[in-house]
Amino acid sequence: MNELLDLSLVDWSRAQFALTAMYHWLFVPLTLGITFILAIMETIYVKTGNPEWKKITKFWMKVFGINFAIGVATGIILEFEFGTNWSNYSWFVGDIFGAPLAIEGIMAFFMESTFIAVMFFGWGKVSKRFHLVSTWLTALGANLSALWILVANGWMQFPVGMQFNPDTARNEMVNFWDVFLSPVATSKFLHTIFSGFELASIFVIGISAWYLLKKREVIFARKSILVAAVFGLISSVFVIGFGHASTQQVAYHQPMKLAAMEGLYEGQNGPGLIAMGVLSTKKTDPEYKQLKDFLFRVEIPKGLSVLAYLNTTQFMPGIKDLLDGNSEHNILSAPEKIARGKMAIQLLKDYKMAKDDGNAEEASTLRAKFMSDDFQKNYFKYFGYGYIKNPTDLIPDIPMVFYSFRIMVMLGTYFVFFFIFTLLWLTRGTLEKKKWFLRLALITMPLAYLASMSGWILAEVGRQPWVIQDLLPTVAAVSQIGVSAVQVTFWLFAFVFTLLLIAEVKIMTKQIKIGPKDGGH
């Protein structure tokens, strides 16, 4: 990994990956949730024999198919970028990161692809029950696909179950179950899929509200809203619960991310949770030039301490503590971590040099030192810091992380009340009369996407500069290719993805205007 790297290459490579991931994420949450909504609707059809439910199922199945097709195109490109733009990363942890991706392709994607064909083309060709099973297996396959992707991403946020091999300069998996059952991966997966269920529920309610406003397909719309609102309300409770679990994991394993989320400059005992606030761009630290105060804020006393640590007195380090260190709370300073990381890198270089020179005795001694428990715990643990040039590089984009967190939380809270009132007025038979709420349902659809995207930004921007927490920063992970090549593909992808998005919106809008057709018997 070259330490002397054109930083514009890093920036453009990050921008290209972020562009691809954000476009891909426009399609994924809807796929995760609407497949289960389809399965629930078809189950009701099979149980009741009511053809209205078949018509409902087939309509939403077409909407899902449009979304799924475009999502696959962006997802394939995303996986190729690991090899083209992030080859150092792929080399460094390919043995670990590749395993869940391989399982995703072999098991989940093929399972989903197989049964999706039966789901779309099997009406009248297979039995009702086999078709229903295929729909459920499609939903399961889509979410299993997300499972393995998020296990891989969770490992990047909290690397466990592996050991570094100095002979190959690669991390190797030693315990698959530590990787798979990592608390970070578990909470990330559950929080993500339930947020996808929530988004899909809002999507179905929003489209159905449009039909009610147009006074079209009223029975179809009411039944669709009933399933989606119940599914969404249950999902929203789990989103909050697993979001809380994710915050706890961030507190223990990514303290800099949590400090940025709260705009916490100096550590506190029992810090409050900022419900809303505006960061001040004028009040900065003269040394680190980082935001350290607010124009205004509304704070819940002790709220962050309770949220992250389940008590009211826990010390939470701020950005300054994590950079300067805090001996009282056993926090190493960033310069000390950088120094230890450089020692780990240098020892690895010395070992490889001795090995290449044929000095077996020295190489054996250096290898034993490198692999010793003390060195692994106190030096290799900070391996990635050896590539950091300036301690301030360890601070993520605070405004982006701070505001993304609040957008996600505030909208998530709003969604709970949205589902409650949708169900309340639907069961009372007054929903169609509340035109303002039906229009609000339409506006809530893009808000669901905004909340989902904010969560993604929080997770990924918040862990910068790390590709793998503490072990590999972005500056050491990129491929050594020309900046111009990345720039050309960035704009090419931006153009193609935008066309695909426009195409999806047009096709989906056309299908919605056509509306559901008779489901038949």
C-alpha positions as CSV (number, residue, x, y, z in Angstrom):
1,M,0.0,0.0,0.0
2,N,1.6,3.2,-1.2
3,E,1.8,5.9,1.5
4,L,2.4,8.6,-1.1
5,L,-0.9,8.8,-2.9
6,D,-2.7,11.4,-4.8
7,L,-5.5,12.5,-2.5
8,S,-7.7,13.5,-5.4
9,L,-7.7,9.8,-6.4
10,V,-9.0,9.0,-2.9
11,D,-11.7,11.7,-3.1
12,W,-12.9,10.6,-6.6
13,S,-12.9,6.9,-5.7
14,R,-15.0,7.7,-2.6
15,A,-17.3,9.9,-4.6
16,Q,-17.8,7.2,-7.3
17,F,-18.5,4.5,-4.7
18,A,-20.9,6.8,-2.8
19,L,-22.7,7.7,-6.0
20,T,-23.2,4.0,-6.9
21,A,-24.2,3.0,-3.4
22,M,-26.7,5.9,-3.0
23,Y,-28.4,5.1,-6.3
24,H,-28.5,1.4,-5.4
25,W,-29.9,2.2,-2.0
26,L,-32.8,4.0,-3.7
27,F,-34.1,0.6,-4.8
28,V,-33.0,-1.8,-2.0
29,P,-35.3,-0.8,0.9
30,L,-38.4,-1.0,-1.2
31,T,-37.4,-4.5,-2.4
32,L,-36.7,-5.7,1.2
33,G,-40.1,-4.6,2.5
34,I,-42.5,-5.0,-0.4
35,T,-41.7,-8.7,-0.9
36,F,-43.0,-9.5,2.5
37,I,-46.1,-7.3,2.0
38,L,-46.7,-9.3,-1.2
39,A,-46.3,-12.5,0.7
40,I,-48.8,-11.4,3.3
41,M,-51.3,-10.3,0.7
42,E,-51.1,-13.5,-1.2
43,T,-51.4,-15.5,2.0
44,I,-54.7,-13.7,2.7
45,Y,-55.8,-14.5,-0.9
46,V,-55.0,-18.2,-0.5
47,K,-56.7,-18.4,2.9
48,T,-59.9,-16.5,1.9
49,G,-60.1,-17.3,-1.8
50,N,-61.2,-13.7,-2.3
51,P,-60.1,-12.7,-5.9
52,E,-59.8,-9.1,-4.8
53,W,-56.7,-10.1,-2.8
54,K,-55.2,-11.7,-5.9
55,K,-55.7,-8.5,-7.9
56,I,-54.0,-6.5,-5.1
57,T,-51.1,-9.0,-4.9
58,K,-50.5,-8.9,-8.7
59,F,-50.6,-5.2,-8.9
60,W,-47.9,-4.7,-6.2
61,M,-45.9,-7.6,-7.7
62,K,-45.6,-5.5,-10.9
63,V,-44.4,-2.5,-9.0
64,F,-41.9,-4.7,-7.2
65,G,-40.7,-6.1,-10.5
66,I,-39.9,-2.7,-11.9
67,N,-38.0,-1.7,-8.8
68,F,-36.1,-5.0,-8.6
69,A,-34.9,-4.9,-12.2
70,I,-33.3,-1.5,-11.9
71,G,-31.8,-2.3,-8.4
72,V,-30.0,-5.3,-9.7
73,A,-28.2,-3.3,-12.4
74,T,-26.8,-0.8,-9.8
75,G,-25.9,-3.6,-7.3
76,I,-23.8,-5.5,-9.8
77,I,-21.7,-2.4,-10.6
78,L,-21.2,-1.8,-6.9
79,E,-19.6,-5.1,-6.3
80,F,-17.3,-4.8,-9.3
81,E,-15.9,-1.5,-7.8
82,F,-14.3,-3.4,-4.9
83,G,-11.9,-4.9,-7.5
84,T,-11.5,-1.9,-9.8
85,N,-11.3,1.0,-7.4
86,W,-10.5,-0.6,-4.0
87,S,-8.0,-3.4,-4.9
88,N,-5.8,-2.8,-1.8
89,Y,-8.8,-3.2,0.3
90,S,-9.8,-6.4,-1.5
91,W,-6.3,-7.8,-1.1
92,F,-6.0,-6.8,2.6
93,V,-9.4,-8.4,3.7
94,G,-10.6,-10.3,0.7
95,D,-10.5,-13.6,2.6
96,I,-13.0,-12.3,5.1
97,F,-15.1,-9.8,3.1
98,G,-15.4,-12.2,0.2
99,A,-17.0,-15.0,2.2
100,P,-20.3,-13.3,3.0
101,L,-20.4,-11.9,-0.5
102,A,-19.9,-15.3,-2.0
103,I,-22.6,-16.8,0.2
104,E,-24.9,-13.9,-0.8
105,G,-24.4,-14.8,-4.5
106,I,-24.5,-18.6,-4.1
107,M,-27.4,-18.9,-1.7
108,A,-29.5,-15.8,-1.4
109,F,-29.3,-14.3,-4.9
110,F,-29.9,-17.6,-6.7
111,M,-32.7,-18.5,-4.3
112,E,-34.3,-15.2,-4.9
113,S,-33.8,-15.4,-8.7
114,T,-35.2,-18.9,-8.9
115,F,-38.4,-18.3,-7.1
116,I,-39.0,-14.9,-8.5
117,A,-39.6,-16.5,-11.8
118,V,-42.3,-18.8,-10.3
119,M,-43.8,-15.8,-8.5
120,F,-44.2,-13.7,-11.7
121,F,-44.9,-16.4,-14.3
122,G,-46.4,-19.2,-12.2
123,W,-50.0,-17.9,-11.9
124,G,-52.3,-20.7,-13.1
125,K,-49.3,-22.9,-13.9
126,V,-48.5,-24.1,-10.4
127,S,-50.8,-24.7,-7.4
128,K,-51.9,-21.8,-5.2
129,R,-49.9,-23.1,-2.3
130,F,-46.7,-23.7,-4.3
131,H,-47.0,-20.2,-5.8
132,L,-47.4,-18.8,-2.2
133,V,-44.3,-20.6,-1.0
134,S,-42.4,-19.2,-4.0
135,T,-43.5,-15.6,-3.0
136,W,-42.4,-16.2,0.6
137,L,-39.1,-17.7,-0.6
138,T,-38.5,-14.7,-2.8
139,A,-39.0,-12.4,0.2
140,L,-36.7,-14.5,2.3
141,G,-34.1,-14.6,-0.5
142,A,-34.1,-10.8,-0.9
143,N,-33.6,-10.3,2.8
144,L,-31.0,-13.0,3.1
145,S,-29.1,-11.2,0.4
146,A,-29.2,-8.1,2.5
147,L,-28.1,-10.2,5.5
148,W,-24.8,-11.2,4.0
149,I,-24.0,-7.7,2.6
150,L,-24.7,-6.2,6.0
151,V,-22.6,-8.8,7.8
152,A,-19.7,-7.8,5.6
153,N,-20.4,-4.1,6.2
154,G,-20.7,-4.7,10.0
155,W,-17.4,-6.5,10.0
156,M,-15.8,-3.4,8.4
157,Q,-17.2,-1.3,11.3
158,F,-16.0,-3.8,13.9
159,P,-13.4,-6.3,12.6
160,V,-13.6,-9.6,14.6
161,G,-13.0,-13.3,13.9
162,M,-9.8,-12.8,12.0
163,Q,-6.0,-12.8,12.2
164,F,-3.4,-11.0,10.2
165,N,-0.9,-13.1,8.3
166,P,2.4,-11.2,8.0
167,D,3.6,-13.6,5.2
168,T,0.8,-12.6,2.8
169,A,-0.1,-9.2,4.4
170,R,-3.7,-10.3,4.4
171,N,-6.3,-10.7,7.2
172,E,-7.6,-14.3,7.3
173,M,-10.9,-15.5,8.9
174,V,-10.4,-17.7,11.9
175,N,-13.9,-17.8,13.2
176,F,-16.8,-17.5,10.8
177,W,-19.4,-17.3,13.6
178,D,-17.7,-14.3,15.3
179,V,-18.0,-12.5,11.9
180,F,-21.6,-13.6,11.3
181,L,-22.9,-13.1,14.9
182,S,-21.0,-9.9,15.6
183,P,-23.3,-7.6,17.6
184,V,-22.5,-4.7,15.2
185,A,-23.5,-6.8,12.2
186,T,-26.6,-8.2,14.0
187,S,-28.0,-4.8,15.1
188,K,-27.1,-3.2,11.7
189,F,-28.9,-5.9,9.7
190,L,-32.0,-5.9,11.9
191,H,-32.2,-2.1,12.0
192,T,-31.7,-1.9,8.2
193,I,-34.2,-4.5,7.1
194,F,-36.9,-3.2,9.4
195,S,-36.3,0.3,8.1
196,G,-36.8,-1.2,4.6
197,F,-40.1,-2.7,5.8
198,E,-41.1,0.7,7.1
199,L,-40.2,2.4,3.8
200,A,-42.1,-0.1,1.7
201,S,-45.2,0.3,4.0
202,I,-45.1,4.0,3.5
203,F,-44.7,3.6,-0.2
204,V,-47.8,1.3,-0.4
205,I,-49.8,3.7,1.7
206,G,-48.8,6.7,-0.3
207,I,-49.7,5.1,-3.7
208,S,-53.0,3.8,-2.2
209,A,-53.7,7.3,-0.9
210,W,-53.4,8.6,-4.4
211,Y,-56.1,6.2,-5.5
212,L,-58.4,7.4,-2.7
213,L,-57.8,11.0,-3.7
214,K,-58.7,10.1,-7.3
215,K,-61.7,8.1,-5.9
216,R,-60.4,5.1,-7.9
217,E,-60.1,1.4,-6.7
218,V,-61.3,2.3,-3.2
219,I,-61.6,-1.3,-2.0
220,F,-58.1,-2.1,-3.4
221,A,-56.6,1.0,-1.7
222,R,-58.2,0.4,1.7
223,K,-57.1,-3.2,1.8
224,S,-53.6,-2.3,0.7
225,I,-53.4,0.4,3.3
226,L,-54.6,-2.0,6.0
227,V,-51.8,-4.5,5.4
228,A,-49.1,-1.8,4.9
229,A,-50.1,0.2,8.0
230,V,-50.1,-2.8,10.3
231,F,-46.8,-4.1,8.8
232,G,-45.3,-0.6,9.0
233,L,-46.3,0.1,12.6
234,I,-44.8,-3.2,13.8
235,S,-41.7,-2.6,11.8
236,S,-41.3,1.0,13.1
237,V,-41.2,-0.4,16.7
238,F,-38.4,-2.7,15.8
239,V,-36.6,0.1,13.9
240,I,-36.5,2.1,17.1
241,G,-35.4,-0.9,19.2
242,F,-32.6,-2.0,17.0
243,G,-31.6,1.6,16.3
244,H,-31.0,1.9,20.0
245,A,-28.9,-1.3,19.9
246,S,-26.9,0.2,17.0
247,T,-26.2,3.3,19.0
248,Q,-24.9,1.2,21.9
249,Q,-22.5,-0.6,19.5
250,V,-21.3,2.7,18.1
251,A,-20.6,4.0,21.6
252,Y,-18.4,1.1,22.4
253,H,-16.6,0.5,19.1
254,Q,-16.7,3.8,17.2
255,P,-16.6,6.6,19.8
256,M,-15.5,9.2,17.2
257,K,-18.6,8.6,15.2
258,L,-20.8,9.0,18.3
259,A,-19.0,12.2,19.3
260,A,-19.7,13.6,15.7
261,M,-23.3,12.4,15.8
262,E,-23.8,14.6,18.9
263,G,-21.4,17.4,18.1
264,L,-19.7,16.6,21.4
265,Y,-16.4,18.4,21.5
266,E,-15.3,17.8,25.1
267,G,-16.1,14.6,27.0
268,Q,-18.8,14.6,29.7
269,N,-20.2,12.5,32.5
270,G,-23.8,11.7,31.7
271,P,-24.1,13.7,28.5
272,G,-27.5,14.9,27.3
273,L,-29.1,14.0,24.0
274,I,-29.5,16.9,21.6
275,A,-33.0,16.5,20.2
276,M,-32.5,19.4,17.7
277,G,-29.8,22.0,17.3
278,V,-27.8,24.1,14.8
279,L,-24.0,23.8,14.9
280,S,-22.0,27.1,15.0
281,T,-19.5,27.5,12.2
282,K,-17.9,30.5,14.0
283,K,-17.0,28.8,17.2
284,T,-14.1,26.5,16.5
285,D,-11.1,25.1,18.2
286,P,-8.0,27.1,17.1
287,E,-5.7,24.1,16.9
288,Y,-8.0,21.5,15.3
289,K,-10.4,24.0,13.6
290,Q,-13.4,21.9,14.5
291,L,-16.9,22.9,15.5
292,K,-17.2,23.1,19.3
293,D,-20.5,24.8,20.0
294,F,-24.1,25.4,18.8
295,L,-26.1,28.4,17.7
296,F,-29.0,26.8,19.6
297,R,-29.9,23.4,20.8
298,V,-32.7,21.5,22.6
299,E,-31.2,18.9,24.9
300,I,-32.7,16.0,26.8
301,P,-30.6,15.9,30.1
302,K,-28.7,12.6,30.5
303,G,-30.4,11.4,27.4
304,L,-27.3,10.3,25.5
305,S,-25.9,8.5,28.5
306,V,-29.0,6.5,28.9
307,L,-29.4,5.8,25.2
308,A,-25.8,4.6,24.7
309,Y,-24.9,3.2,28.1
310,L,-28.2,2.7,30.0
311,N,-27.1,4.8,32.9
312,T,-27.0,8.5,33.7
313,T,-23.4,8.9,34.8
314,Q,-21.2,7.2,32.1
315,F,-18.4,9.3,30.7
316,M,-18.6,9.8,27.0
317,P,-15.4,11.0,25.3
318,G,-15.6,14.0,23.0
319,I,-13.7,14.8,19.9
320,K,-11.0,16.6,21.9
321,D,-10.5,13.6,24.2
322,L,-10.2,11.2,21.3
323,L,-7.5,13.4,19.6
324,D,-5.6,14.6,22.7
325,G,-6.1,11.6,24.9
326,N,-7.5,11.3,28.4
327,S,-5.4,9.5,30.9
328,E,-8.2,9.5,33.5
329,H,-10.3,7.4,31.2
330,N,-7.5,5.4,29.6
331,I,-7.9,7.0,26.2
332,L,-4.8,7.1,24.0
333,S,-4.1,10.3,22.1
334,A,-4.3,10.2,18.3
335,P,-0.5,10.9,17.9
336,E,0.2,8.0,20.2
337,K,-2.0,5.7,18.1
338,I,-0.4,7.0,14.9
339,A,3.1,6.3,16.4
340,R,2.1,2.7,17.4
341,G,0.6,2.1,13.9
342,K,3.8,3.2,12.3
343,M,5.7,0.8,14.5
344,A,3.4,-2.0,13.4
345,I,3.9,-1.1,9.7
346,Q,7.6,-0.8,10.1
347,L,7.9,-4.2,11.9
348,L,6.0,-5.8,9.1
349,K,8.3,-4.2,6.5
350,D,11.4,-5.4,8.5
351,Y,10.1,-8.9,8.6
352,K,9.4,-9.1,4.9
353,M,12.8,-7.6,4.2
354,A,14.6,-10.2,6.4
355,K,12.5,-12.9,4.7
356,D,13.3,-11.7,1.2
357,D,17.0,-11.4,2.1
358,G,17.0,-15.0,3.2
359,N,17.8,-14.2,6.9
360,A,15.7,-16.9,8.4
361,E,16.8,-16.4,12.0
362,E,16.0,-12.7,12.0
363,A,12.8,-13.2,10.1
364,S,11.6,-15.8,12.7
365,T,12.4,-13.4,15.5
366,L,10.6,-10.5,13.9
367,R,7.6,-12.7,13.0
368,A,7.3,-14.0,16.6
369,K,7.4,-10.4,17.9
370,F,4.8,-9.3,15.4
371,M,2.4,-12.2,16.3
372,S,2.9,-11.9,20.0
373,D,-0.2,-11.1,22.1
374,D,1.3,-8.0,23.5
375,F,2.2,-6.6,20.1
376,Q,-1.1,-7.5,18.6
377,K,-3.0,-5.9,21.4
378,N,-1.0,-2.7,21.8
379,Y,0.4,-2.1,18.4
380,F,-1.2,-4.0,15.5
381,K,-4.6,-2.9,16.9
382,Y,-3.7,0.6,15.6
383,F,-2.1,-0.6,12.3
384,G,-4.3,1.7,10.2
385,Y,-3.3,4.8,12.2
386,G,0.2,4.4,10.7
387,Y,-1.2,5.7,7.4
388,I,-2.8,8.8,9.0
389,K,-0.8,12.0,8.4
390,N,-2.7,14.4,10.6
391,P,-4.8,13.7,13.7
392,T,-7.6,15.9,12.3
393,D,-8.0,13.4,9.5
394,L,-9.6,11.1,12.1
395,I,-12.6,13.5,12.5
396,P,-15.5,12.7,10.1
397,D,-17.6,15.4,8.5
398,I,-19.3,16.6,11.7
399,P,-22.2,18.6,10.2
400,M,-23.1,15.9,7.8
401,V,-23.1,13.2,10.5
402,F,-24.8,15.4,13.1
403,Y,-27.7,16.5,10.8
404,S,-28.1,13.0,9.2
405,F,-28.6,11.5,12.6
406,R,-31.3,14.0,13.5
407,I,-33.1,13.8,10.2
408,M,-33.2,10.0,10.6
409,V,-34.5,10.1,14.2
410,M,-37.0,12.8,13.7
411,L,-38.5,11.2,10.6
412,G,-38.5,7.8,12.3
413,T,-40.5,9.2,15.2
414,Y,-42.9,10.9,12.8
415,F,-43.5,7.6,10.9
416,V,-44.7,5.9,14.1
417,F,-47.5,8.5,14.5
418,F,-48.1,8.3,10.7
419,F,-48.9,4.6,10.9
420,I,-51.0,5.0,14.1
421,F,-53.2,7.6,12.6
422,T,-53.5,5.8,9.3
423,L,-54.8,2.7,11.1
424,L,-57.0,4.7,13.4
425,W,-58.8,6.6,10.7
426,L,-58.9,3.6,8.4
427,T,-60.7,1.4,11.0
428,R,-63.1,4.2,11.7
429,G,-63.9,4.6,8.1
430,T,-62.9,8.3,7.9
431,L,-59.6,8.1,6.1
432,E,-61.1,8.9,2.7
433,K,-62.6,12.1,4.1
434,K,-59.2,13.4,5.4
435,K,-57.9,14.8,2.1
436,W,-55.1,16.6,3.9
437,F,-53.8,13.4,5.4
438,L,-53.9,11.6,2.1
439,R,-51.9,14.4,0.5
440,L,-49.5,14.1,3.5
441,A,-49.2,10.4,2.7
442,L,-47.9,11.3,-0.7
443,I,-45.3,13.7,0.8
444,T,-44.3,11.1,3.3
445,M,-43.0,8.8,0.5
446,P,-40.0,10.9,-0.3
447,L,-39.5,11.5,3.4
448,A,-39.1,7.8,3.9
449,Y,-36.3,7.7,1.3
450,L,-34.7,10.7,2.9
451,A,-34.7,9.0,6.3
452,S,-33.3,5.8,4.8
453,M,-30.5,7.7,2.9
454,S,-29.7,9.7,6.0
455,G,-29.1,6.5,7.9
456,W,-26.8,5.2,5.2
457,I,-24.8,8.5,5.3
458,L,-24.6,8.4,9.1
459,A,-23.2,4.9,9.0
460,E,-20.7,5.4,6.2
461,V,-19.6,9.0,6.5
462,G,-19.5,8.7,10.3
463,R,-16.8,6.0,10.2
464,Q,-14.4,8.0,8.0
465,P,-11.5,8.0,7.5
466,W,-11.8,4.2,8.0
467,V,-12.7,1.6,5.4
468,I,-12.0,-1.0,8.2
469,Q,-12.2,0.5,11.6
470,D,-8.7,1.2,13.0
471,L,-7.0,-1.2,10.5
472,L,-7.3,0.4,7.1
473,P,-8.0,4.0,6.1
474,T,-9.4,5.0,2.8
475,V,-6.0,6.5,1.7
476,A,-4.5,3.0,1.9
477,A,-7.4,1.1,0.4
478,V,-7.7,2.6,-3.1
479,S,-6.4,1.1,-6.3
480,Q,-3.4,2.8,-7.9
481,I,-5.2,3.9,-11.1
482,G,-5.3,7.2,-12.9
483,V,-7.6,9.9,-11.5
484,S,-8.9,10.7,-14.9
485,A,-10.2,7.1,-15.3
486,V,-12.2,7.4,-12.1
487,Q,-13.5,10.8,-13.1
488,V,-14.7,9.6,-16.5
489,T,-16.5,6.5,-14.9
490,F,-18.0,8.7,-12.2
491,W,-19.7,11.0,-14.7
492,L,-20.6,8.0,-16.9
493,F,-22.3,6.2,-13.9
494,A,-24.0,9.4,-12.8
495,F,-25.5,9.8,-16.3
496,V,-26.5,6.1,-16.7
497,F,-27.9,5.8,-13.1
498,T,-29.9,9.0,-13.6
499,L,-31.4,7.6,-16.8
500,L,-32.3,4.3,-15.0
501,L,-33.9,6.3,-12.2
502,I,-35.9,8.4,-14.6
503,A,-36.9,5.2,-16.5
504,E,-38.1,3.5,-13.3
505,V,-40.1,6.5,-12.2
506,K,-41.8,6.8,-15.6
507,I,-42.5,3.1,-15.9
508,M,-43.8,2.9,-12.3
509,T,-45.9,6.0,-12.7
510,K,-47.4,4.6,-15.9
511,Q,-48.2,1.3,-14.2
512,I,-49.8,3.1,-11.2
513,K,-52.0,5.2,-13.5
514,I,-53.1,2.1,-15.3
515,G,-54.0,0.6,-11.9
516,P,-54.8,-2.9,-10.8
517,K,-56.5,-5.3,-13.1
518,D,-58.9,-8.1,-12.4
519,G,-56.9,-10.9,-10.6
520,G,-59.0,-13.7,-12.0
521,H,-59.7,-17.0,-10.2
